[in-house]
Amino acid sequence: MAMQRRSGGSGRGKSGGRGGDKAQTQRRGLFRRRKICKFCAEKIDDINYKDVRLLQPFVPERAKILPRRISGTCAMHQRKLRTAIMRARALALLPFVAE
C-alpha cells in the first residue's frame, strides 16, 4: 500500500486562510524592533542574587522566569539571570509560586 499525497492540504484555498491579498500587504508593513539585552546595554556584568530590584522585572506575578524571547536578554545573561533568581528563591528573597 503506497501512501497518496493530497493536493491542497488544509482545504483553505490559495491564500492559505489568511484573508487574501489585502491582509498580506498590511502585515508586511509591521516591523518588530529587535529587543536588546538590558544587561549588555547598561554594561552589567555581575547579576547578583541579592539585588532583588534588578531581578523582579524578570519574574512576573505568576512567579515564572521570563523567557529570552520575551525579556530580550542575550543567552549568556539569561543563564546568569536564571541562576541568580534560583538562588534568591532559595533564600526566600523571591517567591517560588504566586499566592
Contacts in CASP RR format, 6 or more apart in sequence:
PFRMAT RR
TARGET T0000
AUTHOR 0000-0000-0000
METHOD contacts of the structure
MODEL  1
MAMQRRSGGSGRGKSGGRGGDKAQTQRRGLFRRRKICKFCAEKIDDINYK
DVRLLQPFVPERAKILPRRISGTCAMHQRKLRTAIMRARALALLPFVAE
10 16 0 8 1.000
10 17 0 8 1.000
15 21 0 8 1.000
15 24 0 8 1.000
18 24 0 8 1.000
35 71 0 8 1.000
35 72 0 8 1.000
36 72 0 8 1.000
37 72 0 8 1.000
37 73 0 8 1.000
37 74 0 8 1.000
37 77 0 8 1.000
38 44 0 8 1.000
38 71 0 8 1.000
38 72 0 8 1.000
38 73 0 8 1.000
38 77 0 8 1.000
39 45 0 8 1.000
39 47 0 8 1.000
39 73 0 8 1.000
39 74 0 8 1.000
39 77 0 8 1.000
39 80 0 8 1.000
39 81 0 8 1.000
40 74 0 8 1.000
40 77 0 8 1.000
44 54 0 8 1.000
47 54 0 8 1.000
47 55 0 8 1.000
47 77 0 8 1.000
47 80 0 8 1.000
47 81 0 8 1.000
47 83 0 8 1.000
47 84 0 8 1.000
48 54 0 8 1.000
48 84 0 8 1.000
49 55 0 8 1.000
49 83 0 8 1.000
49 84 0 8 1.000
49 85 0 8 1.000
49 87 0 8 1.000
49 88 0 8 1.000
49 91 0 8 1.000
49 93 0 8 1.000
50 88 0 8 1.000
50 93 0 8 1.000
51 84 0 8 1.000
52 88 0 8 1.000
52 93 0 8 1.000
52 94 0 8 1.000
55 81 0 8 1.000
55 84 0 8 1.000
55 85 0 8 1.000
55 88 0 8 1.000
55 94 0 8 1.000
56 94 0 8 1.000
58 65 0 8 1.000
58 66 0 8 1.000
58 71 0 8 1.000
58 73 0 8 1.000
58 81 0 8 1.000
58 85 0 8 1.000
59 65 0 8 1.000
59 66 0 8 1.000
59 85 0 8 1.000
59 94 0 8 1.000
59 95 0 8 1.000
60 66 0 8 1.000
61 98 0 8 1.000
62 98 0 8 1.000
63 94 0 8 1.000
63 95 0 8 1.000
63 96 0 8 1.000
63 97 0 8 1.000
63 98 0 8 1.000
65 81 0 8 1.000
65 82 0 8 1.000
65 85 0 8 1.000
68 74 0 8 1.000
68 75 0 8 1.000
68 78 0 8 1.000
71 78 0 8 1.000
73 81 0 8 1.000
85 94 0 8 1.000
88 94 0 8 1.000
89 95 0 8 1.000
89 96 0 8 1.000
END
